[in-house]
Amino acid sequence: MKKFITNIVFFLSPVLVLGISMECLLREIPNDYSYKNNYLAKNSNKIEVLFLGSSHIYFGIDPKYLKQKSFNAAYVSQSLNYDLEILKKYRTSWSNLKYIIIPIDYFSMYSTLEDGAEKWRVENYEIYYGIHQSKNYWNNFDFFSGEFVYNSCGRLIKHKLNHESSINCTKFGWGTKNNSKNKNDLTETGKSSAIRHTCKIINNQWVLKNTETIKSFIEFGKQNKTKIIFVTCPAYKSYVENINKNQLNSTINIITQITKNNLNSVYYNFLEDKSFKSGDFYDADHLNEIGARKLTLRIGDIINSEDKYYSHSFKTQ
């Protein structure tokens, strides 16, 4: 028996050493998560406007067009609970934060990252943000995320041999991949994205959880004299035509009622805004760099307008 155990240890040792080495090498590769975490650690006390949310904001807001010191901390499939955790992580450092922009889109109230199709992304918050929300032990390892072969070979080859960067955002956090030169078919992506974002069974537990998260944002705003701006991002008509109207109306009703009862929050709905044309979209529910400039300037106008009443809004609460 002792010899058997010794043989097993001897056999597994190289595998263990290889696994540890791969994990260390993978963590050395800079990525959007580590970049944004490092940026916020150094600059959160300077930021006046913070953008949170999922890919609609990540690709849809380019802070370089704003006069205020701004940063885009959104990312693909980032749900409301992770937005809140990012905000809470730097809770003692938001000394100049005046506005937080948070998307409330068609799917926002009915899902969380942990329960979605891209739950494998949870490990990035565990490892690179130090946000510990997951109960899954394996989310502590980059080595086991995504596709095994891609992690073990592809990423390392790109970084070590080809010297390719894994950071796909600008210095202010805007995602650059959705370029107008390689746009997707708007009709097909409208149908597929709408289906993917529609809940077959309405889960009230998710709705209640996300509603409480929204209220936590508003409470943070009251305590820190920060205005919370909720937005529904623009989408192409092929997406809007294929979504479930009950799910959409429920979402709009929830956020409208919450903001109506809290003076430090406001809601803007750009979903069917006619000023966004087909040339502004990368696919049916994501903007390209042209649309991102347009949406950023629109929100910039809102912020400039809110600035006129900023102090007054808190005095009247």
Phi, psi and omega per residue, in radians:
M1 nan -0.754 3.139
K2 -1.100 -0.708 3.128
K3 -1.150 -0.661 3.124
F4 -1.087 -0.810 3.133
I5 -1.096 -0.714 3.124
T6 -1.079 -0.721 3.133
N7 -1.145 -0.693 3.122
I8 -1.098 -0.816 3.122
V9 -1.061 -0.758 -3.138
F10 -1.084 -0.699 -3.119
F11 -1.227 -0.688 -3.051
L12 -1.448 -0.330 -3.073
S13 -0.992 -0.838 3.119
P14 -1.074 -0.637 3.128
V15 -1.139 -0.736 3.134
L16 -1.133 -0.776 3.133
V17 -1.091 -0.741 3.119
L18 -1.094 -0.760 -3.139
G19 -1.090 -0.770 3.134
I20 -1.128 -0.728 3.135
S21 -1.100 -0.758 3.126
M22 -1.110 -0.727 3.129
E23 -1.066 -0.781 3.139
C24 -1.114 -0.735 -3.133
L25 -1.168 -0.710 3.131
L26 -1.118 -0.667 -3.125
R27 -1.233 -0.321 3.107
E28 -1.366 -0.267 -3.108
I29 -1.367 2.071 3.113
P30 -1.119 2.482 3.093
N31 -2.506 3.080 -3.083
D32 -1.067 -0.626 -3.133
Y33 -1.144 -0.876 -3.128
S34 -1.154 -0.648 3.127
Y35 -1.096 -0.828 -3.093
K36 -1.180 -0.670 3.081
N37 -1.072 -0.791 -3.141
N38 -1.158 -0.672 3.130
Y39 -1.112 -0.804 -3.131
L40 -1.157 -0.627 3.114
A41 -1.071 -0.581 -3.092
K42 -1.637 -0.467 -2.945
N43 -2.184 0.037 -3.069
S44 -1.024 -0.517 -3.134
N45 -1.308 -0.124 3.135
K46 -1.830 -0.299 -3.016
I47 -1.281 2.303 3.091
E48 -1.751 -0.583 -3.127
V49 -2.233 2.112 -3.120
L50 -1.992 2.222 3.066
F51 -1.805 2.261 3.088
L52 -2.103 3.120 3.042
G53 2.077 -2.871 -3.035
S54 -1.689 -2.770 -3.066
S55 -1.116 -0.420 3.123
H56 -1.082 -0.627 3.073
I57 -1.517 -0.705 -3.134
Y58 -0.929 -0.799 3.119
F59 -1.611 -0.225 -2.982
G60 -1.788 -0.125 -3.124
I61 -2.257 2.086 3.092
D62 -1.957 1.759 -3.036
P63 -1.039 -0.242 -3.113
K64 -1.133 -0.306 -3.129
Y65 -1.529 -0.020 -3.125
L66 -1.779 2.540 3.127
K67 -1.374 -0.415 3.114
Q68 -1.380 2.696 3.042
K69 -1.194 1.942 -2.980
S70 -2.293 2.737 3.094
F71 -2.577 2.448 3.121
N72 -1.735 1.801 -3.133
A73 -1.753 0.288 3.117
A74 -1.372 2.864 3.035
Y75 -2.782 2.946 -3.084
V76 -1.023 2.215 3.089
S77 1.117 0.254 3.127
Q78 -1.246 2.004 -3.069
S79 -1.556 2.982 -3.035
L80 -1.011 -0.649 -3.108
N81 -1.161 -0.560 3.089
Y82 -1.370 -0.539 2.985
D83 -0.991 -0.812 -3.123
L84 -1.127 -0.705 -3.139
E85 -1.137 -0.646 3.070
I86 -1.108 -0.763 3.119
L87 -1.085 -0.756 -3.112
K88 -1.199 -0.553 -3.092
K89 -1.047 -0.609 -3.110
Y90 -1.912 0.540 -3.008
R91 -0.992 -0.482 -3.117
T92 -1.605 0.055 -3.016
S93 -2.028 -0.026 -3.083
W94 -1.490 0.929 -3.012
S95 -1.199 -0.401 -3.117
N96 -2.022 0.147 -3.060
L97 -1.259 2.090 -3.126
K98 -1.911 -0.513 -3.084
Y99 -2.417 2.418 2.981
I100 -2.136 2.191 3.126
I101 -1.878 2.164 -3.055
I102 -2.251 2.212 3.118
P103 -1.380 2.361 2.964
I104 -2.067 1.566 -3.057
D105 -1.718 -3.111 -3.047
Y106 -0.900 -0.626 -3.057
F107 -1.748 -0.126 -2.928
S108 -1.046 -0.703 -3.054
M109 -1.422 -0.206 -2.956
Y110 -2.015 0.331 -3.129
S111 -2.798 2.802 2.935
T112 -2.356 2.788 -3.103
L113 -1.018 -0.712 -3.081
E114 -1.087 -0.466 -3.063
D115 -1.829 0.033 -3.074
G116 -1.654 -3.138 -3.110
A117 -1.184 -0.379 -3.110
E118 -1.914 0.642 -3.139
K119 -1.114 -0.281 3.075
W120 -1.079 -0.327 3.121
R121 -1.264 -0.244 -3.117
V122 -0.973 -0.656 -3.094
E123 -1.070 -0.449 3.114
N124 -1.160 -0.591 3.094
Y125 -1.317 -0.609 3.084
E126 -1.116 -0.843 -3.003
I127 -1.440 -0.844 -2.941
Y128 -1.684 -0.380 3.069
Y129 -1.795 -0.338 -3.043
G130 1.225 0.493 3.102
I131 -1.726 1.982 -3.012
H132 -1.857 1.582 3.139
Q133 -1.954 -0.380 -3.028
S134 -1.501 2.536 3.058
K135 -1.727 -0.002 -3.132
N136 -1.506 2.013 -3.091
Y137 -1.003 -0.619 -3.050
W138 -1.255 -0.222 3.076
N139 -1.274 -0.027 3.074
N140 -1.561 0.061 -3.069
F141 -2.206 2.138 3.076
D142 -1.182 -0.538 -3.077
F143 -1.002 -0.519 -3.047
F144 -1.774 0.107 -3.115
S145 -1.502 2.690 3.082
G146 1.038 -2.571 3.125
E147 -1.530 2.291 -3.036
F148 -0.993 -0.872 -3.075
V149 -1.097 -0.716 -3.134
Y150 -1.096 -0.757 3.128
N151 -1.116 -0.850 -3.008
S152 -1.283 -0.464 -3.083
C153 -2.092 -1.018 -3.013
G154 -0.953 -0.930 -3.086
R155 -1.119 -0.724 -3.124
L156 -1.194 -0.687 3.114
I157 -1.117 -0.792 -3.139
K158 -1.062 -0.700 -3.068
H159 -1.427 -0.858 -3.022
K160 -1.403 -0.713 -3.050
L161 -1.677 -0.757 -3.088
N162 -1.623 -0.130 3.114
H163 0.989 0.624 3.107
E164 -1.518 2.437 3.136
S165 -1.424 2.508 3.053
S166 -1.757 0.126 3.062
I167 -1.601 2.073 -3.066
N168 -1.978 0.414 3.114
C169 -2.231 2.827 3.080
T170 -1.342 3.093 -3.124
K171 -1.119 -0.332 3.100
F172 -1.793 0.234 2.953
G173 1.615 0.019 -3.117
W174 -1.363 2.300 3.126
G175 -1.315 2.256 -2.972
T176 -1.779 -0.050 -3.001
K177 -1.257 -0.496 -3.035
N178 -1.444 1.334 -3.054
N179 -1.608 2.538 -3.110
S180 -1.124 -0.369 -3.114
K181 -1.288 -0.359 -3.135
N182 -2.243 0.754 -3.098
K183 -1.140 2.704 3.127
N184 -1.628 2.917 3.102
D185 -1.149 2.105 -3.040
L186 -1.264 -0.533 3.137
T187 -1.248 -0.866 -3.115
E188 -1.160 -0.774 -3.127
T189 -1.214 -0.457 3.068
G190 -1.104 -0.773 3.137
K191 -1.209 -0.854 -3.061
S192 -1.166 -0.706 -3.131
S193 -1.205 -0.692 3.125
A194 -1.091 -0.742 3.107
I195 -1.101 -0.764 -3.117
R196 -1.131 -0.556 -3.073
H197 -1.618 -0.031 -3.116
T198 -1.645 2.260 3.112
C199 -1.444 2.179 3.126
K200 -1.217 -0.614 3.074
I201 -2.224 2.145 -3.131
I202 -1.179 2.085 -3.131
N203 -1.733 1.787 -3.095
N204 -1.124 -0.426 3.106
Q205 -1.108 -0.733 3.082
W206 -1.120 -0.764 -3.115
V207 -1.069 -0.796 3.137
L208 -1.117 -0.753 3.141
K209 -1.091 -0.807 -3.121
N210 -1.235 -0.539 3.058
T211 -1.127 -0.741 3.095
E212 -1.131 -0.630 3.093
T213 -1.119 -0.751 3.100
I214 -1.051 -0.740 3.115
K215 -1.125 -0.553 3.095
S216 -1.172 -0.660 3.052
F217 -1.057 -0.788 -3.107
I218 -1.141 -0.691 3.109
E219 -1.142 -0.701 3.059
F220 -1.028 -0.755 3.139
G221 -1.073 -0.711 3.130
K222 -1.133 -0.724 -3.118
Q223 -1.228 -0.489 -3.035
N224 -1.987 0.162 -3.117
K225 0.927 0.870 -3.136
T226 -2.066 2.297 3.118
K227 -1.454 2.313 3.118
I228 -1.790 2.080 3.124
I229 -1.926 1.987 3.089
F230 -1.661 2.414 -3.137
V231 -2.372 2.552 2.907
T232 -1.820 2.110 -2.996
C233 -1.293 2.691 -3.139
P234 -1.189 2.613 3.075
A235 -2.453 2.726 3.136
Y236 -1.312 2.723 -3.033
K237 -1.015 -0.541 -3.136
S238 -1.168 -0.471 3.067
Y239 -1.338 -0.856 -3.098
V240 -1.068 -0.671 -3.110
E241 -1.165 -0.355 -3.040
N242 -1.883 0.029 3.141
I243 -1.525 2.814 3.125
N244 -1.419 2.056 -3.047
K245 -1.148 -0.540 3.106
N246 -1.149 -0.745 3.107
Q247 -1.120 -0.748 3.133
L248 -1.129 -0.846 -3.101
N249 -1.110 -0.667 3.088
S250 -1.058 -0.771 3.130
T251 -1.076 -0.841 -3.124
I252 -1.109 -0.707 -3.135
N253 -1.120 -0.709 -3.131
I254 -1.105 -0.902 -3.068
I255 -1.243 -0.558 3.091
T256 -1.133 -0.772 -3.137
Q257 -1.145 -0.733 -3.127
I258 -1.110 -0.820 -3.113
T259 -1.209 -0.532 3.102
K260 -1.097 -0.577 -3.091
N261 -1.626 0.036 -3.119
N262 -2.380 1.945 -3.010
L263 -1.214 -0.289 3.133
N264 -1.579 0.217 3.108
S265 -2.340 2.694 -3.136
V266 -2.600 2.701 -3.090
Y267 -2.246 2.334 3.082
Y268 -2.208 2.306 -3.089
N269 -1.928 1.895 3.126
F270 -1.790 0.117 -2.964
L271 -0.901 -0.840 -3.100
E272 -1.957 0.487 -3.140
D273 -1.093 2.073 -3.040
K274 -1.256 -0.206 3.128
S275 -1.296 -0.253 3.093
F276 -1.637 2.007 -3.073
K277 -1.740 3.062 -3.119
S278 -1.014 -0.584 3.136
G279 -1.205 -0.156 3.137
D280 -1.585 -0.144 -3.001
F281 -1.895 2.448 2.995
Y282 -1.445 -0.788 2.939
D283 -2.450 -3.013 -2.940
A284 -1.164 -0.361 3.132
D285 -2.241 0.286 3.057
H286 -2.318 2.399 3.114
L287 -1.435 2.683 2.971
N288 -1.647 -2.946 -3.069
E289 -1.149 -0.476 3.105
I290 -1.246 -0.841 3.110
G291 -1.157 -0.605 3.130
A292 -1.097 -0.725 3.091
R293 -1.068 -0.769 -3.111
K294 -1.107 -0.815 -3.131
L295 -1.165 -0.698 3.136
T296 -1.072 -0.755 3.131
L297 -1.170 -0.611 3.094
R298 -1.114 -0.803 3.120
I299 -1.196 -0.580 3.052
G300 -1.040 -0.701 3.092
D301 -1.113 -0.691 3.114
I302 -1.101 -0.793 -3.140
I303 -1.085 -0.763 3.135
N304 -1.102 -0.644 3.092
S305 -1.202 -0.747 3.123
E306 -1.138 -0.547 -3.140
D307 -0.981 -0.584 -3.095
K308 -1.150 -0.466 -3.075
Y309 -2.021 0.187 -3.017
Y310 -0.964 -0.985 -3.091
S311 -1.158 -0.704 -3.090
H312 -1.105 -0.654 -3.073
S313 -1.067 -0.548 -3.140
F314 -1.492 -0.497 3.126
K315 -1.198 -0.510 -3.070
T316 -1.546 -0.057 -3.127
Q317 -1.339 nan nan
